[in-house]
Amino acid sequence: MIKSALIFSLLVILNTTTVSSKNIENLNGTNHYTINENTDDLDWSKIKLVKVEEDVEIGFDTKAYLPKDFNPLKGKNDLNWKKIELIQVEEDAEIGFDTNAYLPKDFNSLKGKNDLDWSKIKLEKVEEEVEINFNTKDYLPAEFNPYSGMTNYKTVS
């Protein structure tokens, strides 16, 4: 599993490095970039996926500790969750000191819980304009269109 993750990571890094190095048009400080036109021509049928299966060595034979005709999948879908009652076990948290010493006299954590009538409260959506403080067109190719490749798109001017 670790080998698979390393191989995949290396492929991603190599691909990213190759694509980014091909996209740099000019290195004289003006930062002009081009879009690689060949990315849509990728033939996925030519990519071979290799699944690496590693055996896990645990140091003993598990079959010796299982019943004779053991099937780990037997009964997998036999549970009827509508008939099973789920209960939540509440656990008391032990924090090591008395919290009452730090609270006001006659403190009630539930006081005022149902005092709000949300039907009488008007919620307003505040629309805020985000200011980026730079022109994004300076960092995009001249003919950049974020809608290209979509079925119905309009050119962005």
GIHUSUL-V11595 format. One record per backbone hydrogen bond with DSSP energy under -1.0 kcal/mol. NH is the residue of the N-H (numbers start at 1). CO is the residue of the C=O. If there is no record, write none. Layout:
nh=NH co=CO
nh=NH co=CO
This chain:
nh=5 co=1
nh=6 co=2
nh=7 co=3
nh=8 co=4
nh=9 co=5
nh=10 co=6
nh=11 co=7
nh=12 co=8
nh=13 co=9
nh=14 co=10
nh=15 co=11
nh=16 co=12
nh=17 co=13
nh=18 co=14
nh=19 co=15
nh=20 co=16
nh=21 co=17
nh=22 co=18
nh=23 co=19
nh=25 co=32
nh=34 co=23
nh=39 co=36
nh=41 co=38
nh=46 co=43
nh=47 co=44
nh=65 co=62
nh=66 co=63
nh=70 co=67
nh=74 co=71
nh=76 co=73
nh=78 co=75
nh=83 co=80
nh=102 co=99
nh=107 co=104
nh=111 co=108
nh=113 co=110
nh=115 co=112
nh=120 co=117
nh=138 co=135
nh=139 co=136
nh=144 co=141
nh=148 co=145
nh=150 co=147
